[in-house]
Amino acid sequence: MSTSNLDHPTGESLDAASSYLPDVELLTRMANEMFSALPNATPAAGVPFSATGTSAAASPSALEIPAFPADHPRAGNSVYASAIPLPFEDELNTLLSSAKESYSAVPGLTQTAGTPSAQALTAAPLPAPEISAVNADHFNLATSPIPSVIPLPFEEELRALFTPAQKATLAHAAIPANPNQASSFYFLDSIASPAAGTPLPAYAAAHPPFDVNAIRRDFPILKELVHGRPLVWLDNAATTQKPQSVIDRLSYFYQHENSNIHRAAHELAARATDAYEDARKKVRHFLNAPSVDEIVFVRGTTEGINLVAQSWGRQHINEGDEIVISWLEHHANIVPWQQLCTEKGAKLRVAPVDDHGQILLDEYQKLLNSRTKLVAFSQVSNALGTITPAQQMIAMAHRVGARVLLDGAQSVSHMRIDVQQLDCDWFVFSGHKVFAPTGIGALFGKLELLNAMPPWQGGGNMIQDVTFEKTIYHAAPARFEAGTGNIADAVGLGAAIDYVQRIGLENISRYEHQLLIYATRGLSSIPGLRLIGTAPEKAGVLSFVLKGFSSEEVGAALNREGIAVRSGHHCAQPILRRFGLETTVRPSLALYNTCADIDFLVAALRRIQSGRPGF
């Protein structure tokens, strides 16, 4: 097979052909091995069939498979040179032809004229813009290249063509020679999975190798068509898609465990309670909180912030006190504190950012004083992707006696969180940002703080005893979970955490970082496109404006291409106005996105920018 190299953001090369099409020689060998199992067609031990279908050494037991005559209409056009067609040969040839046509439309890829069916793919390198260096220590990044990232468009059809017997015969050939390198034949990985009871090799003991193609298969919605085109989901900062394991866990709960919790002696109540509290344990472990009693289930980040504002805030913020936030905040981390300051006569102060979207720590330090009672800020900006120096900022606030709430809505899916190391007083996040259902999230709070905070809602499940004269409340976390909670979605959150931890957050961080570099490079190559937020410490958010087009026009045009991005103010109007803007277009990344997604985005933006028909 003819191969060429794909341009790669780290300067390392990828084998383009092996990334896009199956290897003909290997498929030929696999097919001939299958034929060796036919009656009267057993080759001599250890003697493989050749690419023409005859054994490499003459053997009376070898099956002679004649090649097509030169004038045969299928000679040179078939995937296999054998004149005896495979059971699925015509279908596979059709699929491969469709695949080549599909990939001919991939931006930056051209087929070399005059080559046979396995055509060489060449990449047109993008101009390399200046990109600020990223501190690799933040993610503990390795320098490994991005694995093959563009899924075969005919994967499911090809899998269906293999019978169980053929799968068993082909399984051995699908195992890569180097176990540390993901197989190009990822569509056969389920065939080649180790038998039950077989120990995994040492390299796979902690986490399996990161395989974005396998991960994409876990998310059924990624097979969806939008306006007749494959969905490219780049709106992950708004919400993430759900893996099949989370969908299945929700279904199982409603089929086998559905009940209210903590209140009945029957079996389903016990099952539901166990499932709900098991999810709390998973959140505790996910955040490395000291105790499950420090984990409160809420509807999401917004409710968690409001809980702290209405409970601790009303109890401790008084006239003349100060609350410090930053320019980077989502409205959910501005409005509750604004309301509290108005009610209490306190003052809201804002830490500024520089032209790259980084918090100016010297200016932040000047805001901290003996009147500062609370600091609240985001670990990752939802509008710019800036990663704030959270641990340093928390320590600075604590030195003046302030409490700190850290908004982790945009960080939990991109990096490992350790609330003990961060030493934040509260940490809040939403499940739907980390592949869990909507309507569920969690608030971590230091136990002594939670137990000293009054409940902000009253009702069932949060009381020890009620008389008409007084009520005695449970300790945390129950005191903050009045009424029937979102039981099923809490269980779904636990399943999402299982999924992320099985892959490994360090693996996710490393992959997404490489993808962010690739995307930054691609977007920076588009004339008239201005990236908003260029901090060297960033997670997977790429806000931009395109000269001559409104954000809404760009978003609508991309939608017609099946590309989902967010266009608007992203509930973060102050930070956009800091850059003189009301809206931006915001593609945002997750672990299932690929270089192909970025290529489709860049190509669509180039068509918009050039004013081609249809845009």
N, C-alpha and C positions, 0 to 999 in steps of 0.2 A: 504493500500500500504506500502510495506517495504521501509524505507528510510535510508539514511546514509548521513554523512556530507562531503561536499567538503572542502578541505583545502583552506584557504582564506588568502591573504597577510596581512590583518590586525589582524589575529588571530580570527576573527569572523567566524561562520559557516554558510553555505548555505544549504538549503534542496535540495540535489542532485536530488531526484526523482521528486519533484515538478518543478524543473528547466528544466527537460528533457521530461517528459511524462505527459499527462493529468491525472487527478485524476479520477480513475475508479468509485469510489463511487459517486462523484459529477456528472459525466457524466450519471451514472445510474439514479440518482435522476432527472436530467434534462430530460432524455428520458422518464421516467415514468410520469413526469409532462406533457410532450407532449402527451403521450397516454391518459392522463386524459381528453384531449380535444376531443377525438374520440366520435362518437355517442354511447349512452348507456354505456358510460364508465366514468361518472362523479363521483368522490369520494365524500364522505361527506365533507362539508366545513371544511377546515383546516386539513384534514386527508391526508397525503402524501402516495404515494405508497412506498412499501419497495423495497429493492434491488432485491427481487425475483419477483417483479411485482405485488404483492397483497397489498391491503391497510393495513396500520398499525393497523386499527381497523375494525372489521367485519362490513360491510355495504352492504345492498342489492343493492345499486347503484354502488358499487365499481367494477371495471373490474378485473376479476380473470385471471391472466396471469400465466399459469403453467410453472414451471421450467423444464429444460431438464431432462429426465430420466438419471440416472447415467451411463447407457450404451450407451447413445446417442453419436454419433461421435463428436458432437460439445460441449458436456458437458465439462466444465472446460477450454475450449479453446476460447470460445466467450468472447468478451468484456462484454457482458451482460449475466446474468444467465437466462434471459427470453427465453422461447421457441418460442415466437413470435418475429421474427427478425425485427430489425429496417430497414427502407428503405435503409440505407447506411451501415448496419452492416458489410457485407463482405468486403466492400471497406475500412471501418475504421480498421477492423482487419488486413487487408493487410498493410495499412499504418503504423499502430502501429508496426507491425512486421518489416517493413522496417526501421522504426525509431530506433528500438532496435538494428538492425544490423548496422545502421549508427553510433549510439553512441558507439557501441562496439569497433569501430575503433578510438574513441577519445582518444588521449594520456593521460595516467594516470588514465583512468577509466576502471574498470573491472566489469563484471556482476557476481553476486554471484551464484554459481552453485546450481542447484536444486530448485530455486525459481520459482513461476508461472509466468504468462505473464507479470505482473508488477514487473520486476526483480529489485532487489536493485542494486544501483550503488555505488561503493566505489572509493575513490580517493587515489592514492598513493602520499603521501606528498613529496614535493620537499625539498631537504636540504636547510636550511635557511642560505644564505651567509650574510656576513656583508654588510649592506647597510647604507650609511651615512644618518643621519637624515635630513629630509626636513623641511624647515621653513614653517609651515602651515599658518602663517599669510600672506604669499605672496598671497595665493589663497583664504584666508578666508575659509579654508577647514572645513567641518564637518567630523565626524568620521563614518558616515553611511556606511554600507557595499555596495559593488557593487551589483546591482540588478541582477536578473536572466539574464544571458548574452548570452546563447547559443540558437539560434532560432530553432524552430521545423522545420525539413526538409520537412514536409508535410503540412505546414500551408495553402498554397493556395488551395491545393486539399481538405483539410478538410473544409475550408470555403465554397468551392463550393458545398459540399455535403448537406449543410443546405439550405432548401427552405426558402423563405421570411416568410412563416407562422411559420416555426420552429424557425427562428431567433427571431421573435417576442415573441414566447413562452419561449425561452431560455434566453432572454435578462436579465431578473431580476436575474437569477442565476449566470450571469457572473460578476455582480458587487461585488467587494471585500467587505468583512465585515468591514475591516479597510480602510477607504478612503485614508489614508496616505501611504498605502502599495500597490505597483503595483500588479495587479492581475496576478496569474500564467497563467490565460487563456487570454493572451494578444491577441491571434488570434481571440477573440470575442469582442475586445474593441470597434470596430466600431459598433457592434450590440448594445452595451450597452451605446452608447453616449447619453447625456442628450437631451431631446426634445428641439426644438427651443423655445427660450424665457425663458427657465429654468435657473435661475442664478447659476453660478458655486459656489461650496462651498468655504469657506474662504481660505482653504489651496491651492486651485488652482487659486486664483485670479491673482497672478503675473505670474507664469509659471506653466505649468502642471508638474506632477512628471516626473523625468527623467526616460524614458523607452527606453533602447537601442534597444529593439526588435521593438518597434514602429518606432524609428528613422531609423533603417535599412530598413524598408519597404518604407521609403521615397526616397530611392536611388535605382532606377531600375537596375543600372549596377551591383549591388551586387548579382543579381540573375544569372549573367553571368557564363558560364562554360569555364574554360581554361584547355585545354588538358583533357577534360572529368571530371574535378574536379571543385567544387565550387570556385569561385574567392575569394581569401583572399587578400584584398587591403591594403598593408602596405607600400605604397610609397607616403604617404600624404605630406611629406615635399617637394616632387617634384610637385605634384598637387593633389588637392582634387577632389572627385567625386561630382556630381551635384544632388541635390534633385529634385523630380518631379516638385515641385513648381517653381523652376528656369527654368526648361525645358519648362513648360507650359507658363511661363511669356514671354519667348523669342518667342514661337509660337504665342501667342496672339498679341505681338507687330507686328510681320510680317503679321499677318492676318488682323489686325484692325487699326494699328497706323503708319505703315511704311511711313516715309517721312523724308526729310531733316528738320533741325530745325532752328528757329530764322529768317527765311528768306522769308516766304510766308504767305499769309493771309488766305489760305484755311484751312478746318477743320482738315485734317490729319496732316498738319504742326503744328497746335495748339496742337493736341493730342500728337504728338511725342515730341514737345518742353516741354509740361507739364510732360510727363513721364521721360524725360532726366533730367529736373531740379528737379523733385521730387526725383530722385535717388541721386542727389547731396545733397539734404536735408537729406536723410537717411545716407549718409556718414558723413555729419557734425555731426549728432546726434550720430552715431556709435563711432566717435572719440572724442565727446564732444568738438568740435571746437567752438569758439565763433560765427563764421559767415559762411554762405554758400559761401561767396566771398573768403574764405580761402581754398576752396577745388577745386583743379585742376584735371580734368580727364586726365590720361596718359595711355599708353599701359600697364604699370606695374611698379614694383619697379625699374628695370633697367633704364627705360626712366625717371622716376622721379628723380633719382640720377643724371643722365646726364643733365637733365634740370637745376638743381641747379648748377652743375659744369660749364656748358657752359654759364649760365646767371649770377648768383651771383658770381661764382668763377672767371670768366674772368674779372669781374668788380672790384673785391676786393682783389684777391690774386696777390701779387707782388714778385719780387725777394727778397729772404731772409726770406719770410714768411714761416710758418710751418703749415702743416695739420697733425692731429693726427688721426690714425685709430687703430684697434686692430688686434691681430693675428687671431681672430675668423671670420674675414670677408669673405663673399662671394666675388667672383671675381668682381661682379657688384659694390661692394663698395670699391674696390681697384683700378681697372683699370682707371676709370674716373679721380680719384685724382692723380694717377701716371701720366697720360697724361697731366693734368693741371700743375703739378709741373714741368714736363719737358718743357712745353711751357713757363712757367713764371719764371723759375729759383727758384722755391720754394723747400722746403724740406718735404718729407713724413716721418713721425715718427710713430712707431708702439708700442702700449702698449702690454707687454708680458702677458702670462698666465702661471698658475702653472700646475702641473702634473695631476690635475683633470679637467683642462680646464676652470678655473676661472680667470678672469682678476685680475692681481696683482695691487690693487688700489694704493699702495705706489709707485710702479714704474710708473703707469699712472700719478700720481700727479707730479712726477719729470719731465715728458715730457711737462707739461703745463707751459707756460711763456708768456711774453709780445709779443713774435713773433707768438704765436699760434693764427691763424685766424679762423680755422675751426676744429671741431672734428666730425667725422662720425663713427658710430659703430652700430652693430646689437643689437636689444633687445633680440633676441633669435638666437643662432647659428644654422645654417642649417645643419652643419656637426656633432655637438656634442650635441645639445639640451640645452647648457648652457644658463641660463637666466642671463643676465647682470644686475648689479645694476644701471639701467638706470637713475633713478631720481637723485641719488647721483652723478653719473658721469656727468650729464648735469649741475648740480649746481657747481661742481668743475670747469668745463670748463667756465661757465659764470663768475666765479670770476676773471678770467684772461682776460675777454672781448671777448672770442671766441664765435662764433656761433656754433650750434649743429644740425646735421642731424641724425635722428634716423631711422634705417632700421627696419621696422615692418613686413617684409614679412612673417617671421615665428612666429610672436606673435599674429597676429590678430585673428587667429582661436582658440587660446588656452586661452586667458585671456582678460579681459576688458582693453581697452585703453582709457586714458584720457589725451589728449595732453595739456590741461591747467594745470593739476596737474604735469605732467612730465616737462612742461615748455620748451619743445624742440622748436627749431626755424623752423624745417621742420620734417615731418613724412611721410614716403612713404610705400605703401604696394601694393600687387598684388591681384586682385580679385580671381584668380584661386586658391589661397592658402586658400580661405575662402568660398569654395563651389560655387563660381561664375564662369562665363565663362572665357576663356583665352582671352588675348588681351585687358584687361581693368584693370585699377588700379587707385590709387588716390595719389596725393601729397597734404598734408596739409602744409601751410606756414603762418607764422604770416603776417597779412595783410599789415603792413607797409613795411615789407621786400619784399613781392610779388609786391607791387605797385612801389617799387624803383628798381626792377630788370628789365632789358631790355628783350623783347621777344627773344627767341632763334630760333624761326621759323617764317617765314612770309607767309602771304596768306590771304584768306578770313576769315571772322567771328571774327577776332581779331582786326579789325580796326574801327576807327570812321570816318576817312576821308583820302583819298589818292589823291595826285596830283603828277605830275612828279618831283616836287621839294622836297616834304616831305610827311611823313605819320604820322598821329596821331593815337595812339593805344588806345584800350579800357583799362580800369582798370582790375585788376584781378577779376575773373579767366580767362576771355575771352582772355586776351592778350597772354595767353599761350596755347590756344586751336585753333591753326590755321587749317583751312580746315575743311572738314567734319569729325567729330569725330566718335568713335565707339558707335553709339547711342544705338543700340539694346543691346549690352553687358553691357553698363552702366545701362540700365534698369534691365538687369539680375543681375548685382551687387546689385542693390537696393533690388531685390527679395531675394537674398542670405542673405543680412543683415537682412531683415525681418525674415527669417527662423531662423537664429542664435539667434536673440534677442527674438524670441518667445520661444525658448528653455531656454535661459538664459545663459550668458557666465560664471556666477559663477557655475551653474549646470554642464556645460561642463568642466570647470577647475577641479572641484571636481572629476568628474567621470574619466577624463583622468589621473589625478594624481594617483588614485587608480590603474588604468590599468598600468600605468608606473611602479609602485612598483611591480605589479604582473609580468610584463614582465621582469624587471630587475632581479627578483628572479629566474624566469625560465631560462633565458639566462645564468645567473651566475652558474647554476647547470651543464652546459655542459662542460665536460673536454676539455681543449684545446681552449676554447673560451675566448677571451680577449675583454672586453668592453673598448671603447675609448671615454673618456668624462664621468667622474663620479662626476661632481659637485653636491653638495647637492641641488642647485636650478636648476632644469631642466624642460623643456617641453618635449613633446612626441617624442624624437629622441633617437635611440639606435644604435650607430655605433659599429661595432665589427669586429674582424678578427678571423678566425678559423685556428688553427695550422695545417699545412700540406696541406692547400687548398688556392688557390687564391680567391680573392673576386669575380672575374668573374665566376669561377667554382661554387662557392656557389650560386651566383645569378641565374645561369643557372639551377642548380639542383632544387632550390626552385621554379623556374618558371614551371618546369615540374610537380610540385605538385600543381600548381594553385596559388602559393604564390608570390605576386608582391612586391619586395623590390628594392632598388637602390644599385647597386654596381659600384664603381668608385671613383673619387676624389670629386664629389659633387660640382664642381666649387668652391672648397675651398682648393686648394693645399697647401698653406702655413700652415694652422693649422694642416693638416694631417702630413706634414713633421716635424712639431714641435714634433710629437710623433713617428718620424722615419718611417712613412708609406707613400705610394703613393696612396693607395686605401683602402676602408673599405666596408663592407656590411652595409646598413643602413635601417632597418625597422623603420617606423615612423607612429605615431598613430593619429587617429581622433576620433570624437565623435561616429562614427558608428562601431568602432572596438570593439571586445569582448574578453573575456578570452579564448573562443574557438579558435579565430584567433591566439592568443599567443600559445595555446597548440599545434595547428597544426604546427606552426613555430618551436617550441621547439622539437617536435617529428621528424620533417623532418631534423633538424640540427643534432639530435642524430643519425639518420640513415646515414647522410653524414659522420659524425665524426667516426662512427663505420665501415665505408667502405662497407656497405651492397650493394648487386647487384642493379644496376640501378643508382648508385650515383658515 
